[in-house]
Amino acid sequence: MPHTHAPTKAAACHDALEAFEQEHHHAPDAHEKARLLSDAVKEWEHEEVAATHPEASVA
């Protein structure tokens, strides 16, 4: 999955699907797609919190 912060959740999901297709040379099946989208949203939300609330990431 790309490590650059996408501007939106939709962009993060698109990037994750595109990266999968490039790496595996096929489109993900339904289970792979669900996992990819879930992981992309979790990662995006984590990065968004870190970017908008830097004090929260300092523990």
mmCIF file of the N, C-alpha and C atoms, coordinates in Angstrom:
data_MODEL
# 
_entry.id   MODEL 
# 
loop_
_atom_site.group_PDB 
_atom_site.id 
_atom_site.type_symbol 
_atom_site.label_atom_id 
_atom_site.label_alt_id 
_atom_site.label_comp_id 
_atom_site.label_asym_id 
_atom_site.label_entity_id 
_atom_site.label_seq_id 
_atom_site.pdbx_PDB_ins_code 
_atom_site.Cartn_x 
_atom_site.Cartn_y 
_atom_site.Cartn_z 
_atom_site.occupancy 
_atom_site.B_iso_or_equiv 
_atom_site.pdbx_formal_charge 
_atom_site.auth_seq_id 
_atom_site.auth_comp_id 
_atom_site.auth_asym_id 
_atom_site.auth_atom_id 
_atom_site.pdbx_PDB_model_num 
ATOM 1   N N  . MET A 1 1  ? 0.837   -1.172  0.000   1.00 0.00 ? 1  MET A N  1 
ATOM 2   C CA . MET A 1 1  ? 0.000   0.000   0.000   1.00 0.00 ? 1  MET A CA 1 
ATOM 3   C C  . MET A 1 1  ? 0.883   1.236   0.000   1.00 0.00 ? 1  MET A C  1 
ATOM 4   N N  . PRO A 1 2  ? 0.521   2.273   -0.738  1.00 0.00 ? 2  PRO A N  1 
ATOM 5   C CA . PRO A 1 2  ? 1.323   3.473   -0.759  1.00 0.00 ? 2  PRO A CA 1 
ATOM 6   C C  . PRO A 1 2  ? 1.401   4.123   0.625   1.00 0.00 ? 2  PRO A C  1 
ATOM 7   N N  . HIS A 1 3  ? 2.544   4.764   0.911   1.00 0.00 ? 3  HIS A N  1 
ATOM 8   C CA . HIS A 1 3  ? 2.719   5.384   2.213   1.00 0.00 ? 3  HIS A CA 1 
ATOM 9   C C  . HIS A 1 3  ? 2.512   6.890   2.180   1.00 0.00 ? 3  HIS A C  1 
ATOM 10  N N  . THR A 1 4  ? 2.124   7.433   1.042   1.00 0.00 ? 4  THR A N  1 
ATOM 11  C CA . THR A 1 4  ? 1.841   8.858   0.979   1.00 0.00 ? 4  THR A CA 1 
ATOM 12  C C  . THR A 1 4  ? 0.409   9.071   1.412   1.00 0.00 ? 4  THR A C  1 
ATOM 13  N N  . HIS A 1 5  ? 0.181   10.171  2.083   1.00 0.00 ? 5  HIS A N  1 
ATOM 14  C CA . HIS A 1 5  ? -1.160  10.436  2.589   1.00 0.00 ? 5  HIS A CA 1 
ATOM 15  C C  . HIS A 1 5  ? -2.058  10.958  1.476   1.00 0.00 ? 5  HIS A C  1 
ATOM 16  N N  . ALA A 1 6  ? -3.087  10.204  1.165   1.00 0.00 ? 6  ALA A N  1 
ATOM 17  C CA . ALA A 1 6  ? -4.044  10.603  0.132   1.00 0.00 ? 6  ALA A CA 1 
ATOM 18  C C  . ALA A 1 6  ? -4.947  11.707  0.696   1.00 0.00 ? 6  ALA A C  1 
ATOM 19  N N  . PRO A 1 7  ? -5.432  12.600  -0.148  1.00 0.00 ? 7  PRO A N  1 
ATOM 20  C CA . PRO A 1 7  ? -6.255  13.702  0.336   1.00 0.00 ? 7  PRO A CA 1 
ATOM 21  C C  . PRO A 1 7  ? -7.645  13.266  0.828   1.00 0.00 ? 7  PRO A C  1 
ATOM 22  N N  . THR A 1 8  ? -8.147  12.142  0.331   1.00 0.00 ? 8  THR A N  1 
ATOM 23  C CA . THR A 1 8  ? -9.474  11.672  0.745   1.00 0.00 ? 8  THR A CA 1 
ATOM 24  C C  . THR A 1 8  ? -9.454  10.160  0.945   1.00 0.00 ? 8  THR A C  1 
ATOM 25  N N  . LYS A 1 9  ? -10.470 9.650   1.636   1.00 0.00 ? 9  LYS A N  1 
ATOM 26  C CA . LYS A 1 9  ? -10.591 8.198   1.809   1.00 0.00 ? 9  LYS A CA 1 
ATOM 27  C C  . LYS A 1 9  ? -10.758 7.523   0.458   1.00 0.00 ? 9  LYS A C  1 
ATOM 28  N N  . ALA A 1 10 ? -11.544 8.146   -0.402  1.00 0.00 ? 10 ALA A N  1 
ATOM 29  C CA . ALA A 1 10 ? -11.771 7.563   -1.728  1.00 0.00 ? 10 ALA A CA 1 
ATOM 30  C C  . ALA A 1 10 ? -10.464 7.444   -2.500  1.00 0.00 ? 10 ALA A C  1 
ATOM 31  N N  . ALA A 1 11 ? -9.625  8.460   -2.416  1.00 0.00 ? 11 ALA A N  1 
ATOM 32  C CA . ALA A 1 11 ? -8.336  8.419   -3.108  1.00 0.00 ? 11 ALA A CA 1 
ATOM 33  C C  . ALA A 1 11 ? -7.442  7.339   -2.511  1.00 0.00 ? 11 ALA A C  1 
ATOM 34  N N  . ALA A 1 12 ? -7.476  7.189   -1.196  1.00 0.00 ? 12 ALA A N  1 
ATOM 35  C CA . ALA A 1 12 ? -6.682  6.149   -0.534  1.00 0.00 ? 12 ALA A CA 1 
ATOM 36  C C  . ALA A 1 12 ? -7.141  4.761   -0.987  1.00 0.00 ? 12 ALA A C  1 
ATOM 37  N N  . CYS A 1 13 ? -8.442  4.566   -1.097  1.00 0.00 ? 13 CYS A N  1 
ATOM 38  C CA . CYS A 1 13 ? -8.976  3.284   -1.556  1.00 0.00 ? 13 CYS A CA 1 
ATOM 39  C C  . CYS A 1 13 ? -8.578  3.023   -3.003  1.00 0.00 ? 13 CYS A C  1 
ATOM 40  N N  . HIS A 1 14 ? -8.692  4.030   -3.840  1.00 0.00 ? 14 HIS A N  1 
ATOM 41  C CA . HIS A 1 14 ? -8.304  3.904   -5.247  1.00 0.00 ? 14 HIS A CA 1 
ATOM 42  C C  . HIS A 1 14 ? -6.830  3.541   -5.357  1.00 0.00 ? 14 HIS A C  1 
ATOM 43  N N  . ASP A 1 15 ? -5.990  4.241   -4.584  1.00 0.00 ? 15 ASP A N  1 
ATOM 44  C CA . ASP A 1 15 ? -4.553  3.971   -4.610  1.00 0.00 ? 15 ASP A CA 1 
ATOM 45  C C  . ASP A 1 15 ? -4.242  2.543   -4.173  1.00 0.00 ? 15 ASP A C  1 
ATOM 46  N N  . ALA A 1 16 ? -4.944  2.067   -3.141  1.00 0.00 ? 16 ALA A N  1 
ATOM 47  C CA . ALA A 1 16 ? -4.710  0.713   -2.638  1.00 0.00 ? 16 ALA A CA 1 
ATOM 48  C C  . ALA A 1 16 ? -5.079  -0.328  -3.693  1.00 0.00 ? 16 ALA A C  1 
ATOM 49  N N  . LEU A 1 17 ? -6.206  -0.128  -4.358  1.00 0.00 ? 17 LEU A N  1 
ATOM 50  C CA . LEU A 1 17 ? -6.621  -1.067  -5.408  1.00 0.00 ? 17 LEU A CA 1 
ATOM 51  C C  . LEU A 1 17 ? -5.648  -1.035  -6.590  1.00 0.00 ? 17 LEU A C  1 
ATOM 52  N N  . GLU A 1 18 ? -5.221  0.149   -6.956  1.00 0.00 ? 18 GLU A N  1 
ATOM 53  C CA . GLU A 1 18 ? -4.282  0.286   -8.068  1.00 0.00 ? 18 GLU A CA 1 
ATOM 54  C C  . GLU A 1 18 ? -2.940  -0.373  -7.727  1.00 0.00 ? 18 GLU A C  1 
ATOM 55  N N  . ALA A 1 19 ? -2.456  -0.182  -6.506  1.00 0.00 ? 19 ALA A N  1 
ATOM 56  C CA . ALA A 1 19 ? -1.194  -0.786  -6.086  1.00 0.00 ? 19 ALA A CA 1 
ATOM 57  C C  . ALA A 1 19 ? -1.301  -2.306  -6.085  1.00 0.00 ? 19 ALA A C  1 
ATOM 58  N N  . PHE A 1 20 ? -2.438  -2.834  -5.653  1.00 0.00 ? 20 PHE A N  1 
ATOM 59  C CA . PHE A 1 20 ? -2.643  -4.284  -5.656  1.00 0.00 ? 20 PHE A CA 1 
ATOM 60  C C  . PHE A 1 20 ? -2.560  -4.823  -7.071  1.00 0.00 ? 20 PHE A C  1 
ATOM 61  N N  . GLU A 1 21 ? -3.262  -4.156  -7.999  1.00 0.00 ? 21 GLU A N  1 
ATOM 62  C CA . GLU A 1 21 ? -3.277  -4.624  -9.391  1.00 0.00 ? 21 GLU A CA 1 
ATOM 63  C C  . GLU A 1 21 ? -1.889  -4.582  -10.010 1.00 0.00 ? 21 GLU A C  1 
ATOM 64  N N  . GLN A 1 22 ? -1.113  -3.561  -9.701  1.00 0.00 ? 22 GLN A N  1 
ATOM 65  C CA . GLN A 1 22 ? 0.247   -3.471  -10.236 1.00 0.00 ? 22 GLN A CA 1 
ATOM 66  C C  . GLN A 1 22 ? 1.137   -4.566  -9.651  1.00 0.00 ? 22 GLN A C  1 
ATOM 67  N N  . GLU A 1 23 ? 0.975   -4.827  -8.366  1.00 0.00 ? 23 GLU A N  1 
ATOM 68  C CA . GLU A 1 23 ? 1.827   -5.808  -7.699  1.00 0.00 ? 23 GLU A CA 1 
ATOM 69  C C  . GLU A 1 23 ? 1.469   -7.239  -8.079  1.00 0.00 ? 23 GLU A C  1 
ATOM 70  N N  . HIS A 1 24 ? 0.168   -7.528  -8.198  1.00 0.00 ? 24 HIS A N  1 
ATOM 71  C CA . HIS A 1 24 ? -0.283  -8.905  -8.420  1.00 0.00 ? 24 HIS A CA 1 
ATOM 72  C C  . HIS A 1 24 ? -0.700  -9.201  -9.853  1.00 0.00 ? 24 HIS A C  1 
ATOM 73  N N  . HIS A 1 25 ? -0.753  -8.186  -10.698 1.00 0.00 ? 25 HIS A N  1 
ATOM 74  C CA . HIS A 1 25 ? -1.094  -8.335  -12.121 1.00 0.00 ? 25 HIS A CA 1 
ATOM 75  C C  . HIS A 1 25 ? -2.499  -8.879  -12.354 1.00 0.00 ? 25 HIS A C  1 
ATOM 76  N N  . HIS A 1 26 ? -3.395  -8.616  -11.408 1.00 0.00 ? 26 HIS A N  1 
ATOM 77  C CA . HIS A 1 26 ? -4.823  -8.929  -11.593 1.00 0.00 ? 26 HIS A CA 1 
ATOM 78  C C  . HIS A 1 26 ? -5.632  -8.100  -10.609 1.00 0.00 ? 26 HIS A C  1 
ATOM 79  N N  . ALA A 1 27 ? -6.908  -7.924  -10.924 1.00 0.00 ? 27 ALA A N  1 
ATOM 80  C CA . ALA A 1 27 ? -7.796  -7.199  -10.020 1.00 0.00 ? 27 ALA A CA 1 
ATOM 81  C C  . ALA A 1 27 ? -8.089  -8.070  -8.804  1.00 0.00 ? 27 ALA A C  1 
ATOM 82  N N  . PRO A 1 28 ? -8.272  -7.457  -7.644  1.00 0.00 ? 28 PRO A N  1 
ATOM 83  C CA . PRO A 1 28 ? -8.563  -8.244  -6.453  1.00 0.00 ? 28 PRO A CA 1 
ATOM 84  C C  . PRO A 1 28 ? -9.953  -8.876  -6.536  1.00 0.00 ? 28 PRO A C  1 
ATOM 85  N N  . ASP A 1 29 ? -10.068 -10.075 -5.936  1.00 0.00 ? 29 ASP A N  1 
ATOM 86  C CA . ASP A 1 29 ? -11.398 -10.672 -5.849  1.00 0.00 ? 29 ASP A CA 1 
ATOM 87  C C  . ASP A 1 29 ? -12.158 -9.969  -4.716  1.00 0.00 ? 29 ASP A C  1 
ATOM 88  N N  . ALA A 1 30 ? -13.372 -10.371 -4.461  1.00 0.00 ? 30 ALA A N  1 
ATOM 89  C CA . ALA A 1 30 ? -14.229 -9.676  -3.490  1.00 0.00 ? 30 ALA A CA 1 
ATOM 90  C C  . ALA A 1 30 ? -13.606 -9.654  -2.097  1.00 0.00 ? 30 ALA A C  1 
ATOM 91  N N  . HIS A 1 31 ? -13.041 -10.768 -1.650  1.00 0.00 ? 31 HIS A N  1 
ATOM 92  C CA . HIS A 1 31 ? -12.450 -10.830 -0.307  1.00 0.00 ? 31 HIS A CA 1 
ATOM 93  C C  . HIS A 1 31 ? -11.191 -9.973  -0.222  1.00 0.00 ? 31 HIS A C  1 
ATOM 94  N N  . GLU A 1 32 ? -10.365 -10.024 -1.255  1.00 0.00 ? 32 GLU A N  1 
ATOM 95  C CA . GLU A 1 32 ? -9.156  -9.196  -1.281  1.00 0.00 ? 32 GLU A CA 1 
ATOM 96  C C  . GLU A 1 32 ? -9.528  -7.717  -1.303  1.00 0.00 ? 32 GLU A C  1 
ATOM 97  N N  . LYS A 1 33 ? -10.539 -7.383  -2.090  1.00 0.00 ? 33 LYS A N  1 
ATOM 98  C CA . LYS A 1 33 ? -10.964 -5.995  -2.200  1.00 0.00 ? 33 LYS A CA 1 
ATOM 99  C C  . LYS A 1 33 ? -11.489 -5.484  -0.857  1.00 0.00 ? 33 LYS A C  1 
ATOM 100 N N  . ALA A 1 34 ? -12.281 -6.287  -0.173  1.00 0.00 ? 34 ALA A N  1 
ATOM 101 C CA . ALA A 1 34 ? -12.816 -5.881  1.131   1.00 0.00 ? 34 ALA A CA 1 
ATOM 102 C C  . ALA A 1 34 ? -11.678 -5.629  2.121   1.00 0.00 ? 34 ALA A C  1 
ATOM 103 N N  . ARG A 1 35 ? -10.684 -6.529  2.146   1.00 0.00 ? 35 ARG A N  1 
ATOM 104 C CA . ARG A 1 35 ? -9.557  -6.363  3.054   1.00 0.00 ? 35 ARG A CA 1 
ATOM 105 C C  . ARG A 1 35 ? -8.753  -5.129  2.688   1.00 0.00 ? 35 ARG A C  1 
ATOM 106 N N  . LEU A 1 36 ? -8.482  -4.945  1.398   1.00 0.00 ? 36 LEU A N  1 
ATOM 107 C CA . LEU A 1 36 ? -7.720  -3.781  0.947   1.00 0.00 ? 36 LEU A CA 1 
ATOM 108 C C  . LEU A 1 36 ? -8.413  -2.468  1.322   1.00 0.00 ? 36 LEU A C  1 
ATOM 109 N N  . LEU A 1 37 ? -9.712  -2.414  1.080   1.00 0.00 ? 37 LEU A N  1 
ATOM 110 C CA . LEU A 1 37 ? -10.447 -1.184  1.380   1.00 0.00 ? 37 LEU A CA 1 
ATOM 111 C C  . LEU A 1 37 ? -10.486 -0.914  2.883   1.00 0.00 ? 37 LEU A C  1 
ATOM 112 N N  . SER A 1 38 ? -10.701 -1.957  3.664   1.00 0.00 ? 38 SER A N  1 
ATOM 113 C CA . SER A 1 38 ? -10.714 -1.801  5.119   1.00 0.00 ? 38 SER A CA 1 
ATOM 114 C C  . SER A 1 38 ? -9.363  -1.304  5.616   1.00 0.00 ? 38 SER A C  1 
ATOM 115 N N  . ASP A 1 39 ? -8.291  -1.918  5.143   1.00 0.00 ? 39 ASP A N  1 
ATOM 116 C CA . ASP A 1 39 ? -6.945  -1.515  5.554   1.00 0.00 ? 39 ASP A CA 1 
ATOM 117 C C  . ASP A 1 39 ? -6.636  -0.094  5.100   1.00 0.00 ? 39 ASP A C  1 
ATOM 118 N N  . ALA A 1 40 ? -7.040  0.256   3.890   1.00 0.00 ? 40 ALA A N  1 
ATOM 119 C CA . ALA A 1 40 ? -6.772  1.593   3.363   1.00 0.00 ? 40 ALA A CA 1 
ATOM 120 C C  . ALA A 1 40 ? -7.498  2.654   4.185   1.00 0.00 ? 40 ALA A C  1 
ATOM 121 N N  . VAL A 1 41 ? -8.746  2.384   4.548   1.00 0.00 ? 41 VAL A N  1 
ATOM 122 C CA . VAL A 1 41 ? -9.508  3.345   5.349   1.00 0.00 ? 41 VAL A CA 1 
ATOM 123 C C  . VAL A 1 41 ? -8.885  3.488   6.741   1.00 0.00 ? 41 VAL A C  1 
ATOM 124 N N  . LYS A 1 42 ? -8.525  2.353   7.363   1.00 0.00 ? 42 LYS A N  1 
ATOM 125 C CA . LYS A 1 42 ? -7.883  2.421   8.692   1.00 0.00 ? 42 LYS A CA 1 
ATOM 126 C C  . LYS A 1 42 ? -6.596  3.228   8.632   1.00 0.00 ? 42 LYS A C  1 
ATOM 127 N N  . GLU A 1 43 ? -5.761  2.957   7.636   1.00 0.00 ? 43 GLU A N  1 
ATOM 128 C CA . GLU A 1 43 ? -4.485  3.666   7.508   1.00 0.00 ? 43 GLU A CA 1 
ATOM 129 C C  . GLU A 1 43 ? -4.723  5.145   7.242   1.00 0.00 ? 43 GLU A C  1 
ATOM 130 N N  . TRP A 1 44 ? -5.673  5.462   6.358   1.00 0.00 ? 44 TRP A N  1 
ATOM 131 C CA . TRP A 1 44 ? -5.954  6.858   6.031   1.00 0.00 ? 44 TRP A CA 1 
ATOM 132 C C  . TRP A 1 44 ? -6.439  7.602   7.270   1.00 0.00 ? 44 TRP A C  1 
ATOM 133 N N  . GLU A 1 45 ? -7.354  6.982   8.024   1.00 0.00 ? 45 GLU A N  1 
ATOM 134 C CA . GLU A 1 45 ? -7.874  7.640   9.225   1.00 0.00 ? 45 GLU A CA 1 
ATOM 135 C C  . GLU A 1 45 ? -6.766  7.861   10.253  1.00 0.00 ? 45 GLU A C  1 
ATOM 136 N N  . HIS A 1 46 ? -5.886  6.884   10.411  1.00 0.00 ? 46 HIS A N  1 
ATOM 137 C CA . HIS A 1 46 ? -4.763  7.023   11.343  1.00 0.00 ? 46 HIS A CA 1 
ATOM 138 C C  . HIS A 1 46 ? -3.858  8.179   10.909  1.00 0.00 ? 46 HIS A C  1 
ATOM 139 N N  . GLU A 1 47 ? -3.541  8.239   9.612   1.00 0.00 ? 47 GLU A N  1 
ATOM 140 C CA . GLU A 1 47 ? -2.697  9.310   9.099   1.00 0.00 ? 47 GLU A CA 1 
ATOM 141 C C  . GLU A 1 47 ? -3.386  10.666  9.205   1.00 0.00 ? 47 GLU A C  1 
ATOM 142 N N  . GLU A 1 48 ? -4.688  10.698  8.988   1.00 0.00 ? 48 GLU A N  1 
ATOM 143 C CA . GLU A 1 48 ? -5.440  11.945  9.068   1.00 0.00 ? 48 GLU A CA 1 
ATOM 144 C C  . GLU A 1 48 ? -5.424  12.479  10.497  1.00 0.00 ? 48 GLU A C  1 
ATOM 145 N N  . VAL A 1 49 ? -5.603  11.618  11.472  1.00 0.00 ? 49 VAL A N  1 
ATOM 146 C CA . VAL A 1 49 ? -5.550  12.034  12.876  1.00 0.00 ? 49 VAL A CA 1 
ATOM 147 C C  . VAL A 1 49 ? -4.153  12.552  13.207  1.00 0.00 ? 49 VAL A C  1 
ATOM 148 N N  . ALA A 1 50 ? -3.131  11.832  12.759  1.00 0.00 ? 50 ALA A N  1 
ATOM 149 C CA . ALA A 1 50 ? -1.758  12.250  13.025  1.00 0.00 ? 50 ALA A CA 1 
ATOM 150 C C  . ALA A 1 50 ? -1.448  13.604  12.379  1.00 0.00 ? 50 ALA A C  1 
ATOM 151 N N  . ALA A 1 51 ? -1.990  13.821  11.193  1.00 0.00 ? 51 ALA A N  1 
ATOM 152 C CA . ALA A 1 51 ? -1.721  15.077  10.477  1.00 0.00 ? 51 ALA A CA 1 
ATOM 153 C C  . ALA A 1 51 ? -2.488  16.251  11.070  1.00 0.00 ? 51 ALA A C  1 
ATOM 154 N N  . THR A 1 52 ? -3.696  15.993  11.534  1.00 0.00 ? 52 THR A N  1 
ATOM 155 C CA . THR A 1 52 ? -4.525  17.102  12.041  1.00 0.00 ? 52 THR A CA 1 
ATOM 156 C C  . THR A 1 52 ? -4.402  17.289  13.547  1.00 0.00 ? 52 THR A C  1 
ATOM 157 N N  . HIS A 1 53 ? -3.911  16.284  14.266  1.00 0.00 ? 53 HIS A N  1 
ATOM 158 C CA . HIS A 1 53 ? -3.750  16.370  15.713  1.00 0.00 ? 53 HIS A CA 1 
ATOM 159 C C  . HIS A 1 53 ? -2.364  15.837  16.106  1.00 0.00 ? 53 HIS A C  1 
ATOM 160 N N  . PRO A 1 54 ? -1.309  16.569  15.762  1.00 0.00 ? 54 PRO A N  1 
ATOM 161 C CA . PRO A 1 54 ? 0.034   16.057  16.019  1.00 0.00 ? 54 PRO A CA 1 
ATOM 162 C C  . PRO A 1 54 ? 0.301   15.772  17.499  1.00 0.00 ? 54 PRO A C  1 
ATOM 163 N N  . GLU A 1 55 ? -0.348  16.504  18.392  1.00 0.00 ? 55 GLU A N  1 
ATOM 164 C CA . GLU A 1 55 ? -0.162  16.279  19.818  1.00 0.00 ? 55 GLU A CA 1 
ATOM 165 C C  . GLU A 1 55 ? -0.709  14.926  20.266  1.00 0.00 ? 55 GLU A C  1 
ATOM 166 N N  . ALA A 1 56 ? -1.652  14.364  19.537  1.00 0.00 ? 56 ALA A N  1 
ATOM 167 C CA . ALA A 1 56 ? -2.231  13.064  19.892  1.00 0.00 ? 56 ALA A CA 1 
ATOM 168 C C  . ALA A 1 56 ? -1.258  11.930  19.595  1.00 0.00 ? 56 ALA A C  1 
ATOM 169 N N  . SER A 1 57 ? -0.360  12.129  18.642  1.00 0.00 ? 57 SER A N  1 
ATOM 170 C CA . SER A 1 57 ? 0.572   11.067  18.286  1.00 0.00 ? 57 SER A CA 1 
ATOM 171 C C  . SER A 1 57 ? 1.810   11.064  19.181  1.00 0.00 ? 57 SER A C  1 
ATOM 172 N N  . VAL A 1 58 ? 1.977   12.084  20.008  1.00 0.00 ? 58 VAL A N  1 
ATOM 173 C CA . VAL A 1 58 ? 3.102   12.129  20.944  1.00 0.00 ? 58 VAL A CA 1 
ATOM 174 C C  . VAL A 1 58 ? 2.653   11.510  22.247  1.00 0.00 ? 58 VAL A C  1 
ATOM 175 N N  . ALA A 1 59 ? 3.222   10.338  22.563  1.00 0.00 ? 59 ALA A N  1 
ATOM 176 C CA . ALA A 1 59 ? 2.790   9.659   23.788  1.00 0.00 ? 59 ALA A CA 1 
ATOM 177 C C  . ALA A 1 59 ? 3.976   9.350   24.685  1.00 0.00 ? 59 ALA A C  1 
# 
